[in-house]
Amino acid sequence: MQKDILINVHPKEKRIAIVENGSLEEFFVERADTKGMVGNIYKGKVESILQGIGAAFVDIGFEKNGFLYVTDAVDSAYDAESFDELEEFGKRPLPQKRHINIHDVLKRNQEIIVQVVKEPFGTKGPRLTSHVTIPGRNFVFMPGDEHIGISKKIVDPKERERIRNILKRFKLPKDTGLIVRTAASGHKENELIREIKYLINLSERIQHFASRSQALALIYEELDLVLRITRDVLTEEFSNVYVDSKEEYKRIMRFLNSFSPQLKSKIKLFNQNTPLFDSFKIAEEIEKIYGRKISLKSKGYIIIEQTEGFVSIDVNTGKFASRNLEETAFITNLEAAREIARQIRLRDMGGIVVIDFIDMESRDHQRKVYAALEESVKRDKAKTNILGFSSIGLVEMTRQRMRKSLESVLYERCPCCGGRGSIKSALTTSIEAIRELENQLLNNKKKIIVITLHPRVAQKLLEEYKQDIINLERKYKSKVIIKEDQLFPHEGFKCEAKGFSRV
């Protein structure tokens, strides 16, 4: 299987696509102004305690206080839902669930080191834990926790025993633990030991910085999207990683020098005139991610409606018709089950998901559709739990949500419809316009290019990219004119160079 990672870098945005045999399978976006908090470590202060639900609000220096459950303050990080399922082989047994009085653990105005495990959503602040974990490529280091575990996804008994013996020979510092990630499989002992020493040293630097810092301080910042994908996703099974930025290419190579030098040969600098995503013919697929309606090859379709904590997916036969209604429903549902798993992964939707499949009378058909959905979500790194068909034909599932969904990052409340729907944000349209402008200047010898946009978008474009436009004018010896049109759609723009236009 041909598996590639495509990294598109823009001054205000980084986009990463994972492509398998030409098909878009995963997509990630990170903006400079909306960088995530998950993995960050802060020195905070307990603002208030909620005895009734056994939790505390912790001020970490943002508008919304973090939320810390008492269980996240006392129980092992070993149980944190962000990790793979593990098999313990340490000496100390896992802690048993027990009732704990939060006032015995936390006090108001108490300073505390916490780590963000879930992004803030809507009116909710970030979820916190006081059990800090420091992820590497092959391990997760746990200062203050003595547990050691190996991912169950390493299935070879000999490999598990080899890693187990390496860890037994290496003496971890007192009161520290380690989780062996799936990526550790097959690595030489000296490579694994080198990473463990690196994580121990990083942990000591974090602790030293925390001891010298005042409360409400960022102690450690998690890697950005590009290096996080390089650390957590890139493996030997990928064919190539294409990067369209020389600076980002160099940064990835330096990062791999420390963790996985054997993967450096897979990193390729993409410097063609054609945009990276266009070259791999996935630009249209990415655009479809933002739509409510997704067409199926059978001519059926699915409709996705997303709210803050709930996702509704409806399956329809559309123009598809087979020999009878039951067979039509079964074939459409079977295809929809696989596409739904893919769309949930692409859009990074979390929380409660309810799927309204087309009614099927046959129990066997229901089992096969359920099995197809279950098999398709196995490749999802986020934890999912799928319930069977209800009496009215609905399938409920939950999906772990740590970061904001793709829609919440790229879209904003529509000023025209009072928030009943959503449109692309002014920044998103500005990025697309400046990307198109650069492409046109590169491939067009005309000296004057006019960009027409809605005034709100034009204002954002000039706020964010005025200097970039000046630099492009100098580079291509051209003139760029920004034209405002009140009647122009918020999501559209027109880029003209004597006959060329796009809306």
Secondary structure, DSSP 8 states (H G I E B T S, - for coil): --EEEEEEEETTEEEEEEEETTEEEEEEEEEGGG---TT-EEEEEEEEEEGGGTEEEEE-SSSS-EEEEHHHHHS-GGG-TTS--EEE-SSS---------GGGT--TT-EEEEEEEE--BTTB--EEESS--EE-SSEEEEET---EEEETT---HHHHHHHHHHHHHS---TTEEEEE-GGGTT--HHHHHHHHHHHHHHHHHHHHHHHHS-SSEEEE----HHHHHHHHT--TT--EEEES-HHHHHHHHHHHHHH-GGGGGGEEE---SS-HHHHTT-HHHHHHTT-SEEE-TTS-EEEEEE-SSEEEEEEE-TT---SSHHHHHHHHHHHHHHHHHHHHHHHT--EEEEEE------HHHHHHHHHHHHHHGGG-SS-EEEEEE-TTSEEEEEE---S--HHHHHEEE-TTTTTSSEEE-HHHHHHHHHHHHHHHHHH---SEEEEEE-HHHHHHHHHHHHHHHHHHHHHHT-EEEEEE-TTS-TT--EEESSS----
